[in-house]
């Protein structure tokens, strides 16, 4: 009797199918309030499931990783390298956005007054509160006065700060700390298992999130800003293929191998426009790819706050786009000032809701662009957010391998074995 081999769609293909179905549903239910509400709630439920598991994974993996590292000097060295790397890549991303904006002049081809405006009041209030806090309040906010409050509010940096010290303290007490390490290691394994279950709902969540976006704004709303959207995506592609590819080559590995490993996570990030949706699986995959647990559990969560390459590209390109649309000619000095301001504001406001748009609100006033100008691009922010989130995820994965290699905490044998298994599974 002839036996037939069963084929199972990978998560990436399932998500892409959900993406297409979401677009179709968005077109069918354009401006249908009942359908929009239903899709919004389904999408929020999926994001809620992800948020439920993110912080337990960060706390358990980071504490165990730091405890196993056990060397405060190495931790300081890793932290220093990580932040320097993040700053260099973010600066390159901002500069690339400005360069592309100067070459292609996306704002010169539209009439800003013919665009539809969108309500941005929620971002304005966030930007004002973020401005009022200042850089010192931001730095002080990293230290948690109440760890459990930070956990309940989903505040990533205080959680990372506490977990690092908790891991060092666990390592310092020797054999007694092994009980804590074993317990938290078991917690992380449980949460990774839960993550696999949650990921089965990803195609449904993606379908709902894309559907509600298209249903709210409609396909026709994209046409006037189509050139800007295409230019933004093209710039992000150049950054990945050229600059990230060059970094990978300098550190002795192929970017394509990394993209092969994280392709499902990149698609998920693109579809949901949520970095958090990929964090649990990204930590798991980069560990399997050969980077030591201590490096992975420190670099990836930190990168979600400080290494937002895609967001940096969008912010600089959008700021220049708006200046051109309002016929504001920026000198070289003004653009250098813009670069510096973006470097500061992007770090000072990282982690707040709608951070990329909030950064723009805090930045455009420095170049003379009316804040009301942002209402004209707010409608397409979600669409561009999909691309910049995917770039952020690739950038954080790359940073993990780079720091791992620089610390000799990267296993070539483990990496090759994992790649071989993935390719064998793909052929099967």
N, C-alpha and C positions, 0 to 999 in steps of 0.2 A: 504494500500500500504506500502510495507516494506521500511523503511528509512535506508539509509546507512550513517554511520559516516565517515566524511571526515578526513583524516590524513594529517598532514603537517610536512614535515621534519624540524627539528630544524636547527638553523644556524650551529651548530657544525657538523651535518651530511652533510649538504650542502657543507661545507668547506672540509670535508674529501673526498667527492665525487670529488670536484674540484682538490684536491691533487692527487688522483688516476688518473684522466683524464690528469692532467699535466705531470705525470710520463710517461703515455702512449704517449702523444704528444711529449715529449722530446726524447723518444726512436725512434719514427717514424721520427722525423725531426732532427736527430742527425747531427750536423755540417751544417745544412741548414741555410745559412745566412739570407735569406728572412724571413723564419719562426721565426728565433731567434730574428730578428729585430722587427717583429710584436708582438711577445710575450713580449719582453722587454718593448716596448712602452705601451702595455696594462697594464703590471704590474706596470710600473712607473706612469701611469695615476691613478691607484687605490691608490698607496702610496701618490700621490699628493693630492687626495681627502681627505685622512686622515690628511695629514699635514695641509690642508686648515682649518680644524676644531679644531685641537689640541690646539693651542695657545688661540683662543677666549674662549674655555672652561676653560683652566687653569686660565686665567686672571679673568673671571667672577666668577667662582666657588671659587677661592682662595681669591679674594677680599671680596666676600660676606661672606665666611666662617670666615675669620680673623675679619671682621667688627662685625659679630655676636658674635665671641669670645670676642673681645673688651678688653682683659686683656693682656698687654704686658708681665707681669710676667708669665702668663700661656703659652704664646707663646714662651718665652725663655725656659721654662721648657720642653715644647713639642719639641722644636728644639734641645735642648741638649740630651734628651732621644732618639730622632730619630737618630741623628748622632752617638751616642754611640752604639745603637743597630745595625745600618748599619755596623759600623767598626767591631763589634764582629762577626757578621754573615759572613762578607767578609773574615775575618781572618780565621775563621773555614773552609770556602770554599777553600781558598788557601791551608791551611794545609792538607785538605782531598785530594786535587789533588796531592800534593807531596807524601802523604802516599800511595795512590793507585799506583802512578808511581814507587815508591820504591819497592812495593810488586810484581807488575805484569810486570815490565820492558818492556813496549811496544816498546821502541826503539831498544831493543836488537834483535828483530826478523826480522829486515828488512835491506836491503842494500840501504843506502841513495842514492847511485849513480845510482841505477836502477829506481828511481822514476822520474816522469815527472815534470819538473819545470814550474812555472807559473809566469807571469809578476807581480811584486809587486811594480813597480815604484811609483804608486799613494800613496801607504802606506808609502814608504820611505820618500817622500817629506813631507807628513803630520807629520810623526814622527820627522823629523828634525826641522820643524817649531814649533812643540809642545815642543821639548827639549829646543829650544832656548828661549822660553817664560819663563820657570822657574815657581816655586811655587808662587812667589810674583805676577808675571803677571797674573797667574791663579786666585789668590784671588782678585786682582784688577779688573779682567775681570768680576767678579760677579756683580760689581756695574755698572749699565748702565749709560753712559754719554748721551745716546740718546735712550730712551725707544722704540721709534717707529723703530729705526734702529735694535734694538735687536729683535723686533717683526718680521720685514721683513726678518731677517737672520735666524729666528727660533732658536735663542740662549736662551735656556730654563732657565738657572740660573739667568741671569739679569732680565728676565721677572718675575720669582718667587720673586726675591728680591724687585722689584718695587711694585708688587701686594701686598706683605705683608705690606709694609709701606703705600701703598694707602688704604688698608683695615683698618689699625690702624688709619690713619688720618680720614677716613670716620666715624669710630666709635667715634672719639674724638669730632666731631662737633655736635653730638647728633641728634636732629630731622631733621636738614637739610640734614644729611647724608642718611636719609631713602629714599630720592628720588633716590640717586645713588644706594643704595642697591636694591631697587625695580627694577630699570632699568637693573642692571647687573644680577639680578635673572631671569628676563624675557629673557635676552640674553642667559643665560645658558640653559634655557628651550628650546629656539629656536634651539640652537646648538645641544642639545641632540636629538631633533626631526630630524634635518639634519643628525645626526650620524646614526639614525635608517634607514634613506633612503640610506645612503652610504653603510651600511652593507649589503644591498641587492646585491651589486656588489662584495662582498667579495669572493664568490666562483669563479667568473670569474678572479678576480685579483690573487687569490691563484693559480689557474690553470696555468695562464700565468707565474707567478714567478717561480713556480716549473718546468714548462716546459722548460723555458729558461736555468735554471741551468743544468738540465739533458741533454738538447740538446747541450750545450757548452762543457761539460766534458765527457759525456757518462757514462754508468753504469760500464764499464770495468775499468775506472780510479779509482773506489772506492776499488777494490780488494786488491791492495798492502797495503792500509792503513785501511783495514777493521777492524783489531784488535784494532787499536787506536780509531776508530770511536765507536766501540761497547763498549770499555772500558770507553770512555768519557761519553757515554749515561748511562752506568751502574753506574758510579760515581755520575752523576747528579740525577739519580733515588734514590740512597742511601741517598744523601743529603736531598732530599725532604721527603722521607718516614721516615728516622731516625731522622735527626737533626731538620728539620722543624716540624715533627710530635711531637718531644720532646718539642720544644718551645710552640707549640699549647697546649699540655697537661699541661705544667707549668702554662700557662695563662688561663686554664679552659675552653677550647673549643676543638672540634674535627677538625683535619685538613681535614678529609673527607668532612665535611660540607662546609668548605671553597672551596675545590676543586669542589664540586657539583655546587656551585654558579658561579665559574669563568671558568668552563670547556670549554665553547665556546671561551672565550678570550684566554685561554691557547692553544687551537687548532689553533686559528687565529694567535697567536704569533709564534707558531711552523711553521705554513705553510708559513707565510710571512717573517719570521726572522726579524720582525720589532716590537719593543716595542711600537712605536707611534701608530701603527694600533689598539692597544687595549686600549690606555689611556682614550679616551672619555667614552667608555662603562664601563671601570673598575671604574672610578670615580663614575659613576651613580650607578653601582651595589653595591659598597662598602657602599655607602650612604644608599641604600635600605636594605643592610644587617644589618644595625644597628649602624654603626660608624658615629659620628657627622660630619657634612659637613666641619667644620674647620679642623679637623684632616685629613679627606680624601683628601681635596684639597691641604693640605700642604705636607703630607707624600708621596703620590703617585708620584707627579711630581718631588720631591726631590730625591726619590728613583730611578727614571729613570736615574739619574746622579751618585748617590753615592751608590746605593745598587744593584750591579750587581753580584749576587752570581754565576749564571751560567757562566758568563764570567770569574770570578775569578777561578773557577774550571778548565775551559779550559786553561787559561793562565798558571797556575802552571803545569798542566799535560803535555801541549804541550812543555813547556820549558824543562821539565825533559825528555820527549820523544826525543827531538832533541839532548840533551846532551848525552843520551844513544846511539842514532843513530851514533853520531860522536865519540863514545867510550871515552867520557869525564866523569870521575868518580868524582862526587861532594861529598865533605865531608859534615858532619852534619853542620858545621859552614857555608859553602858555601850555603847550602840549607836554612838555617835560614836567611842569607843575601838575598837570592832570595825571600823569603817570605816578608821581609821588603821592598825590592825594588818594588815588585808587589803591596804591599799595598799603596806605595807612587805614583807610576806611574799610577795605575788604577784610582786614584782620580784626579791626575794632568791632565790626558788626557781624562777624561770622557766627553762625549758629542761630541767629534770630530768624523768625518766619519770613520767607520771601527775601532772603538776605541779598541776592543779586539786585533785585529791584530797589531795595532799601538803600544799598550802596549808591545806586544811580541817583536816587533822590538827594542823598547827602553830597553828591559830587557835582551835578550839573549846574548848581547855583554858582560854583566857583569859576565857571567859564561863561557865565552870563546867559545861560539857557533858562527860559521860564520853567518853573516846576510843572506848569500845566502841560508842557510839551510831552511829558511822560504819559499823560492820559491817552495819547495817540498810539503809543506802542504797547500799552498795557494789555491790549486784547490779544496780541500775538506772543506775549511773554511766556505763556505755558508751552507753546509750540517750540520756541527757541530753547526753553528750559530743558526740554527733552534731550536736545543735542548736547547742551553744556553739562548736564548731569552725567551723560555717558562719557564725556571727555574727563570729567572729574574722577570717575570710577577707574578709567584706564590709567590716569595720572597717579592715583594712589597705589594701584597695583604695581606700576613701574617703580615708584618710590620705594616700595617694600623690597623689591628684588635688588635695587641699587644699594640701599642701606645694608641689606643682608650680605651682598657680595663685598661691600667695602669693609664689613666687620668679619669676613670669612665665616659667616653664619648661613651659608647657602650650600646645599648639597647637590652637586651636579648629577650624582647617580640617582638620587631620589627624584630630581626634576625630570631626567630623561626617562626613568621608569614610568612616571606619571603620564608623561606625554605619549609614550608608547602604548600605555593602557587606553588612553583616550582615543588614539588613532585606531587601535584594534577594535574598540567598541564602536567607533564610527563606521568601520568597514563591515562589521557584523550585521 
